[in-house]
Amino acid sequence: MTRAASPTGPDRASRPAHEPPTAPARPALLAVVCLLTLLEAAAAFGLGVAWAADLVRGAAQSVGATTFLVVFALGIAVLLAASARGLWRGRRWARSPVMTWQVLLIVLGVGWVGADPAPWTWGVLAVALVVAVGLFVPAVVAATTGHADQDPGTGDAPGTRPGAAGRR
């Protein structure tokens, strides 16, 4: 007697009931991209808190500008943290805010390196470049666009005719 595939997957019938279904493996580079994005979120949060402390102590020279910087930095921190979580969970939407932030950091980083080639400026530039390039690596693209089961070379899903990707 043959078992029919269950609705939760063809291998579900062969696994014990207490064992969770296996998730596709995430690429190691995706972990690096997510961790570096969280590092950027932590840096933005730290800057927001430092600027907020300046406001509270009365050390801010321009209250309006410093208030904007606090709100902006904390907003970026929340957005980057949510985007890192989204990337880790394979959500397509998370790629756009992360890439937009990397482009901004690369443009700023090049200017900062030209004005003051301190180690922190090179660090910002290096992190932004690693994250930006990492987002374009085929394994990361597949893991974050819902096409992890496709052949990265052709875009074809397993068991389909070659060249059938994209046809509807």
N, C-alpha and C positions, 0 to 999 in steps of 0.2 A: 504494500500500500504506500502510495506516495503522498507526502504532505504538500499541501498548497502553500504558497507564499502568503504570509500574513500581511495585513495592511501596513504594518510598521516596518516591513523590510523582508527580503527573501531569507535572510539568515536568522530571523527572530525565532522561528520555530525550533531551531537547533540549539538555541542558547537557553540557559536556565532563566526562570521568570524574574529572579532577583538581580540579574546582571543588566546594567544599562546598555542601550544600544551604543555601538562604537561610532565616534565622531571622526570625520576625516582629519588626518594629521595636518596641523598648521605648519607652514614653512618656518624655519628658524629665523629667517630674515624678517618675517612678520612680527615675531617677538621683539627683535631689535628695533624695528620701526615703532612699535607700540611703546616700548620702554623709553626710547628717546623722545617720543611725543609727550609722554608723561613727565619726563624731565623738563621739557619746555613748559608744560603746564605748571609744574612746581616753581620754576623760575618766574613765570608771570605772576603766580600767586604771591611769591615772596616780594616781588617789586610792588604789587598792589598793597600788601600789608605795610611795607616800608613807607610808601607814599601816604597811606592812611595814618601812620604814626606821625609823619611830618605835619599832617593836618591837625591832629589832636594836640600835638605839642606847640602848635603855632609857628613851626619852622618853615612852613610853605611860603614862598615869596608871592605866588599867585594862587589864591584859593580856588578859583574857577578852573584853572588849568590842572592843578593837582587833583581836584575832585574828578575831572574827566579822566586823568591818568589812572586813578584808583578804580573807577568803574570799568574803564577799558581793560586794564590788566586783569581784574577779577573776571570779567566776561570772557576774555581770551583763555584764561586758566580753565574755566568751566567748559568752554567749547572744546578745547584741546583734550581735556580729560574725557569728556563724553565721546569725542571722536576716536580716541585711543581705544576706548571700550567698544565702540562700534566696529573699528577695524578688527579687533580681536575676535569679535563675533561674526565677522564676515559681511558686514553691512556696507553696501555700495555708497550710501550717502556720506559716510565718514571720510572717504578719500578726498572730497573737494575742500572742506575746510582745512584739513591738514596740509594739502598741497598748496593752497592759497597762502597759508602762514609760512610755508617753507620758501615760496617765491619772495615774499616780503622780507624774510630774514636773509635770504641770499643777497638781495639788492642792498639792504642795509649793511650786511656783513662786508660786502665788497667796499662800500664807502668807509666803514669803520676801519678796515684793514689798511686802506689808503691813508686815512687820517692818523691812526694810532695803531701800529702793528703789535699791539699787546697780545699776550696769550689768550685772553678771554675773547678777543675779536676773532681769532683763528678758530677757537672752540665753537663759537656760535656758527660760523661759516661751515665748519666741518660737520657739525650735527645736522644743520639744515640740508647740506648736500647729501649726506647719508640717507636721511629720511626721504628726500625728494627722489633720489635714484632708487631707493628701496621700494617706493610706491609703484615704480614702473617695471620691476622685475616680474617676468611672466608668472612665477609661482605665487607671488603676492597679489598680482592682479587677479589671478584665478580664485584665490582664497577670499578676496574681498569684493568680487562681483557676482558671486553665486554660480561660477562656472568651474568649481574645483574638480568636478568629475570629467571635465573635458580634456582632450589631448592638447597641451599647450602649444604644440606646433601647428595644429590645424583648426582647433576650436571645436572638433567633432566630439560628441558624447560617445561613450563606449556603446557598441552594439548598433550604431547608426551607419548609414552609408557614408563613405568619405565624401567630403564636400557638401554635406547636407546642413552644416551649421548655418544659421541665419535665415534659412528658408522657412516660410510659413505658408 
